[in-house]
């Protein structure tokens, strides 16, 4: 690798780390930003794991406690409830530590 290529790589890595640091710090900067980051993580998880195809989609997301959120998904004659417990590390990264599913029929 030439010296010029090595310098370009180093500059790219520094800029990338700064960009990530800015994003991560934003997630824990205020309660609203924390909630936004948690909800985004939950929505990504639902997109990857939820298999229900019928019904009307997400009807609500509620914060039940500081680190506990419940998603209600309307289905035909019932509501699927998914309760998430999350944590956020000092860097602002959200991790889902528990996912509990239940159903409310009506």
Buried (B, 14 or more C-beta within 10 A) or exposed (E): EEEEEEEEEEEEEEEEEEEEEEEBEBBBEEEEBBBEBBBEBBEEBBEEEBEEEEBEEBEEBEBEEEBBBBBBBBBEEEBBBBBBBBEBEEEBBBEBEEBEEEEEEE
